[in-house]
Amino acid sequence: MSFKHLKIIFLITLNINFFSSITLAFTDQDCLNSSFYIKNISVDLTNDSINEARSQAEYKAKLNGFKRLANRLIIEDKTIKFDKKEIPSLIDYIKINKEANSDKRYLANFDVCFNRNLVINFFRNNKLQYAETYREPIAVLPIFKGPRGFVLWDERDNWYVNWQNKLKFVDGLVKLKLAKGNFSLNRILTAKVLLSSNKVHIKNLIKNEKTNALIIVVAEPILMTNGNTYLNTYSKLYNKSGQLETTIYRNKIPLKKTLSFYNIDKTLLENEVKKIIKSIEINWKKNNLIDTRVHNEVDLIIPLNSFNSTKLQKELLFNDKSIRVNSTLDFKDKGFIKIQNEVIFYHTKTKNSFDNIKRSSFNSIKKLKYDKNINVIQKNINVWPLVIQKLEKLAFVIEVKIVSITNSKGRIIVKFMGNKKTFFQAAFEKNLKFKDLNSKQFILVN
């Protein structure tokens, strides 16, 4: 090869740049609101100027990112009308995962972080209802019931393969994962067992998949007595106890040819997978819809009656400087403990002792001797800040106002957008369960 050709190759190579994990801003932090973070936006643009191509690619990534954001959060995005020039102003930052370019062509993969408050204001101004609460992951198990029997966990089966491929790209509020099972489970879990809604086996499968629910999706070609053929599809949702909650999708599609009964069109199966996933998303968003036009509030009571408890390992005398106990696990590193009617402050602790103690705090009554195995308790008020923090992070909450706090309970008013059903559903997803206390107030019960 001549020197001239080597020089040309060198120049071409030099002119193609590739970078990974480059960001335009905020390189060291993730998007604060994952519901508003759109990942993996690929753009390929050619222009007379590489700088112009790069600029157009970034702009296109922002527009495509907003379309995906709208599709994720809004039930229907076809009616959304917006000025494209508005979109860049809704963005916190854009991140370039990788890029490559020649003189005129620019290829890149972007992540876009949208500003939650600005997007919500945009939805409010356009009178759009939306949801932004993520559903905990659900396992999905495809079953194909064909003329030759049931098929599951078979990578040669088109129904299974379609689910396997589509779930890799699900980008909604409901996290779906393909159920894998394991060797021992898969020997027991036949399609007949699963479709009979066997609670024990379904519960074991959900536990194995480390989710809190399972959706069984079934495709079944059927031949009617009149000779007509159909593809029957349906999906059933089971909770973590293995109990059937509801049938969330059902469809019956005429097949064009009788022959197709034995060889279902791949496109037809693919479309059904898309429809079922969309149905799951829509149902979730409807149940967690945030109506920006409606402002609401709830009056909540947070009980503070949780205690850490241990027992004296040996008797405690009036002049002791340490208190020997069975365990100090879960007790604060320093703080107050109570033995009968006496409140005692300790500066330090070990695994089995409270040390550097100060007796008779708050003028409490001191005894000369406490016998072995007497209870030592410490009030645990950590539930209070944890509840406040979880409620403040709920997507649609406007304000959490502390009204009062006593030794036994705290009272807060939470102002939010949308209806109360959506609020309590979102709180439940954060492991906060409330019950009606007196028609005006609700009390935390977990």
N, C-alpha and C positions, 0 to 999 in steps of 0.2 A: 504493500500500500504506500502511495506517495506521501511526502511530507505535507503537500497541499491538502490531500484528503483528510489526513490526521488533524490538520489545523481546523478544517471545517467541522469535523466531529467534535473537537474540543470546544469550539465556539458554541455549537448547538447545545452541548452538554452544559456548558457554563450558563447558557441562557435559559435553562429550565431549572426552576427553583422548587424545592420541596421542603416544607416546614411542618412540624407536628406540635400540637398543643400551644398554638400562639393565640393570644387574646388581644382584643382591642382595648379592653378595660377590665378592671377588677379581676386580674388573673388569679388571685389567690383565694377567691371565695366563690362558692356555689350560689346559684340563684336562691334567694331567701324563701320564695314560694314555689315549690316544685310543680304545682298545678299550672303555673305561668311560665314554665321553662320548656321550651321546644328544642329538642335535640335532633342532630343528624339531618340537617337540611343541605342537600347536595345541589350545587349550581355549576353549570358549564356555559360560559359565554365567550363569544368571539367578537372583537371589535378592531377597528383600525389602530387604536391605541390601547396598549396593555393597561394603562392607568384608568382609562375609561371603562374597559372591560371589568376591571377589578371593582370599580365604583358601582357599575350596574349590577354586578353579581351580588354585592353586599345589599343593595337596595332590593333586589329580587328575593334574597334570602329573608329579608324582613317582611316582605309581603306574603311570601309562602308560609313563613312562620306564623303570621297573624291568622291566615286562613286555617292552619292546623289548630291554632289556639281556639278559634271560634268553633271549629268542629268538635273540639274536646269539651268545651264548656257549655255550649248552647245546643239545645235540642235540634233546632233547624237553623242553618246559617244562610239559606238561600235568599232570605229577605233582607239581609244586612246590606245596607248601602253606606259606603264610607268614602271619604276623599283619601286617595292613596297617600297624599302628602301628610295625612295625620299620623300614619302608622309609625314612622321613625320617632315621633315624640312620645310614643307609648313604651319605648324600650329603655331598660336600664343599661344593658350592655350586650354586645355581640361577641361571640367567641369563635375563633377560627381553629378548628381541630387539625386540618391539614389543607395545604394548597399547592398547586402546581401551575406553572404558566410558561408559555413560549412568548414570542414577540406580540402576538395578537390574541391568543387564546388564554383564558383564565378558568381554572377548575378549583373548586374549594368545597369544604364541608363545614357547615356552621352550626353553632348552638345559639339560640336567642333567648335572653331573659327579659320578659316583659314586666313592667312596673305594675304590680297588682292594683294599687289605688287608682292609677291613671286609667287602667283598663276597666275597672269597675265604674269609674265616672263616665267612661265612654259608653258602657252598657246602659248606665242609668240615663244618660242624655238621649240614647236611642231607644229607651223603653224596652230593653231586652232582659228577659229572664235567663238566669244561668245557674249552673252548679259548679262547685269547685272542690267538693269533698271527695277524697279518694276512698274507694271501697277496699277493704282488706282483700288479699289475694284469694281467688277462687280456682280450684282445680277443675279441669275439663276432661271428661272421658268420652271419646267418640265410640259409638257402637254401630256397626252396619249389620242389618238383618237382611241377608240376601236369600235367594232360592236354595242355597246350599247350607244355610244356617247362619249363626252369629259369627261376626268377626270383630275382635278388639285387640289392641296392642300389636297390630300387624302393619309394618311399614310398607308392605306391598299393596295395602288397601287404600284406594283413592280417597275415601272419606277420612280416614286417619291422616293421610299425607296432607290433605287440604287443611285440616286443623293444625297439623304440625307446622306448616308453612305460614299460615295466617297469624297464628298466635305470636310469632316472632316479631311482628310489626304492629301489634295492638298498641295504640297510643292514647287510650281514653282514660277515664277516671276509674274504670274497673280493671284491676290487674288480673289477667287470666293466664294460667299456666297449664300446660299439658300434663295430665296425670301420668306418671311413669310406673307406679306400683313397685313391687319388688318380687323376687323369685318366689318366696313363700306365698305372698298375697295373690299373685297372678295365677297360681295353681288353684286357689280356692275361689277367686272372684270370677266366676263364669258370668256371661251375659244374663243368663236366666236368674242367677242369684241377685245380680244388681237390679235388673228390671222388676224384680219382685219386691224391691224396696226393703231389702234386709238391713235393718238398722245397725246391727252389730258389725257386719262386714263393711258397710258404707262408712261407718264411724271410724273403723280401723284404717280404711283407705285415706280418709281425710287427714287423720293423724299422721299417717305415713308421708303425705304430701306437704305437711306443715302449713295447711291452710285452715280456714274456719268454715269452709263450705265446699260443695261439689256440684257441678252441673254435668248431668249425663245427657249427651246429645245423640239422638238416634236418627238414622236414615234407613228407610225400609221401602223397597219397591213392592207394590201390591197389585195383584191381578183380581179384578172384580168378576162377578159371575156373568156379566154381560160382555166380557172380553176386553174391557177397557183397562189400561194400566196406569198407575200413578206412582209418584214418589212421595211417600209420607215421611215428614220430618217433624220432630218435636224435641224439646229440651226440658228437663226437670231439675229443680234446684233443691238440694238437701243441705240442712244445717249441720253444724259440727257434732250434733248428737245422732246423726244418721237419719233424721226424720225428714220426710218429704214436706217441703214448704209450699211449693207451687209449681205448676207447669208454666214456664215463662215464654214458650214459643210453640206454635203448631202450624203446620202448613201441609197442603196436599196439592201436588202439581201433576197435571196430566202429562203422560209420556207420549211422544208423537208416534212411536212405533212399538209394536209388541216386542220386537227384538231387543229394544233398549231396556226391557225388563231385566235382562241378563247382563247388560253392559251399560250401566248408567253413564250418561254424558258427563265428562269431567267438569265442563263449564257449569253445568247445572248444579253439581255438588259444590263447586267453588262459590257460586252465587248464594246458595243456601247458608254456607258458613258465614259469608259476609252479612247476610240478613239476620242470622241468629246473634252474631256479635253486636250488630247495631241495635237489635231488640234489647239485649242485656244492658247496653249503655243507656238507651233511652229510658228504660224502666228505672235504672238507678238515678239518672238525672231528674226524672219527674218526682221521685221520692225525696230528692235533696235540692229541689229547685229554690233558688234565691230570687225572690221578686224584689228588685231594687226600688220598686214604687211603694212597697209596704214596710213601715218601720214598726217594730214590736218590742216588748220587754217582758222579762220574767223575774219574779221575786223568788230567790233561792235561799234555802237554809242549809248550811254545811255543819253537821255535827262534829264536835271536837272531843269525842269521848273515847279515843283510842289510847291505850297505855302499853308501855313496855314493862315487863314484869320479870323478876327473878326472886330468889330466896337467899336469906342469910346462910352462908356456909358454916359459920360458927357464931357464937353469941357476940353481941356488940356491947361493950362496956362504956361508961360515961366518959372515960379519958382516952379512948382509942382514937388514933389519927387516921386509920384506914378502916374500910368496911369490906369484909371478905364475903363474896357472894358466889353463887353457882356459875354465873356468866354475866358479862356486861355487854354481850352482843346486842346491837341495835340501840344501845343507850348512847347519848351524845358524848363527845370527848370530854366535855365539862358541862356542868349544869346542876339542876336541882333534882333530888330524889325525895321520896316520901316513905317513911316507915311509921305505920299507924298514923298518929296525929302530928308527928314531927317532920318538918321540912329541913333537909340537910343539903348544903352546897358542897360539891367536890370540884377541885381544880384539875385533877388528872384521873386517868383510869388505866388499869391493866386488863388483861383477859378475865381475871377473877377478883378484881378489887376496885373500889372507889377510894382515891387517895387525896391527902391534903384537904381534909373535910372541915367544914364549919357547921357546927351544930345549931339548932334552934333558930333557923332562918325565919324571918317574918314573925318573930315573937311566938313561934310555935312551941308546944310543950315538949320538953326534953325528959326522957326517962333514963334512969340510971343503968338499966340493962334491958337488952332485947334478946330473946332466946333464939336459938338456931331454928332455921326453916320459916321464920316470919317473912312475909312478903315485902319486897322492895319494889316500888313502882315509879315510873316516870311518864308523865303525860306526853303523848306524841301529837304535836300540832302540825307536823309536816304536811298533813292532808290539806291544810288551809292554803299555803302558798302553791302547792301542786295543782289544786283545783283552779285557783285563780289563773295560774299560768296556762293551763290547758284551755280554759274558757277564752282567754284573751287571744289565743292562737287560732280559734275557730274562724273559718274563712269570712263569715258574714257579720261577725260581732263588731259593733261600733264602739261600745264602752262597757267596762266592768266596774261598777261603782260599789265600793264597800260601805255598807250602811252601819253595821255594828259588829262587835266581836266580844264575847264573854268567855268564861272558863269552859262553857259547855257547847257553845255554838257560835257560828258566824252567819251574818246575813248580808247578801249582795243582790244588787239589781243589775241585770244584764240587758243591755239594749242592742238590738240586732235588726238586720234586714230579713224579711221573709216571714213565714209562719212558724208557729210553735212546734209543729210536728217536725219540720226540718231541723229546728234547733235541737230538739231532744234526740233525734236520730243521729245528728252529728256528734252530740255529746256522748251518746252511747258508743259510737265508734272509737271514742277516746277513753272508753272504760269508765264513763261517768253515767250512772243510772239514777234517775230521779223519779219520785212518785208524788202524786197529788197529795198535799198535806191538808189543806183546808179550802180548796177551790180557788184560793188566791195565791197560795205559796206552794213551792215544790221543795222536797227534801232529798238530799243525797242519801242513797241507801246502800252504796257499796264502798 
